[in-house]
Structures are given as C-alpha cells and as structure tokens.
Amino acid sequence: MNKSELVDALAKKSGLTKSDSEKAINSFISIMEFELKKGRDITLVGFGSFSVKKTASRSGRNFKTGATIQIPPRKSVRFKPGKNLKDSVN
C-alpha cells in the first residue's frame, strides 16, 4: 500500500474527504518526524512504539577494494509492534 492508497482507505473508513484524509496523514507524519528528531519515543497502545536508537562508530570493509573504512555513528528509527498488532497479523 502506498500513500495515495492509504489516503483512499482512510477516506472510505472514516467518512472524511480525500483532501482531509491526506491532511490528517501528512500531519501525523510531520508530528512523528518532529518528535523522533527530538529523541522522544512514541507509543501507540495496541499498535506499537517508535524509538530512536543510536549506533556507535565502527569499522567496516569496502567490498570492492577490501580496504577497512570507518563507519560514523548514526541514529535510526526502530519500531516495536504491540501485542494487538502481532496477534492480528498472526
């Protein structure tokens, strides 16, 4: 499912117009990005939780040349599904 299909599904399920559904989804995404950039965790009970994980600097290998390279530290977003979501998928 892509974003436009999600907008259509939300419009059908909620009775909102497609433009209102798109605004709601865009607002949700921007709020999620804003909070995760601040390093805050987001928990949606029953669905799951989003968190930011920091990885340390480490050494790696260039596959083409075989040379050792230094991989800089970075942040990544982690998602842990909630019990209700796990149960509904299984």
Secondary structure, DSSP 8 states (H G I E B T S, - for coil): --HHHHHHHHHHHH---HHHHHHHHHHHHHHHHHHHHTT--EEETTTEEEEEEEE--EEEE-TTT--EEEE--EEEEEEEE-HHHHHHH-
